[in-house]
């Protein structure tokens, strides 16, 4: 139990998750943190299923649960609405198809105070729809560690760090008018995180896997095997955000420039490996800009010490004739 007197607000955006939202919200409400210091705000983002009714029923049972109903505007919009009414000293976020361990926020708050940290991160695990444990996307540290903002930025650019605000407890004062979630985009956590790190004093990372990600088919960025032409917009957003990150690094952290360039190459490789072949057309301007960028920077790609040999090979093979390379690759894999 934490008796620090610090108040925590947890914001949960919810959209059409009637089968999962009750477990999610209950896991936050059942924290071992003092109830009078735990504010839970669920923002129903225009759900058309049974989600609104479930939330209203729960709100009648818990005095520290506030439910806000709004027109659909996306996860960032819902989070920003929650932030506009949040009163906690620190803020956390949980996606409505995930859930958290009972002690998550008490341990995170204790770490924030002990280390005088603006931001604390819990580790996470990944759970498939059939309940099986998936490989860790981000490997937990063996012990609690402190990172400077620049050190965390480097891990994000090397794809070893966690950009999600759902695994974080963050000082509410950092969410200013200029520091809100970008609306109408996916990969919004990364965009806000790299900018907010410029204001954070330090990040503390906990080894405990308190946050549990549930991989639900049909959510924003998870493609079903049956829909071969489905291409989530997250793959274009990650390329755009890579360019944003490179600009930020060149301005504020020039020593990380080669790392940021590597990040941009890997994001474009991810794009080229996932875009459906049917969308690799001459009139697809964004696709053509990605191909042009890779071709133009091939000498830099070959020199980049942070790219693996496999990544360089993939980019080298894809650059001259990406559509043909993908067709051959698909044939070899029997797709």
Beta strands, then each sheet from edge to edge (+ up, - down):
strand 1: 8-14
strand 2: 38-45
strand 3: 65-70
strand 4: 90-93
strand 5: 99-100
strand 6: 119-127
strand 7: 133-134
strand 8: 145-147
strand 9: 168-171
strand 10: 203-214
sheet 1: 3+ 2+ 1+ 4+ 9- 6+ 7-
sheet 2: 3+ 2+ 1+ 4+ 9- 6+ 10+ 5-
sheet 3: 3+ 2+ 1+ 4+ 9- 6+ 10+ 8-
end
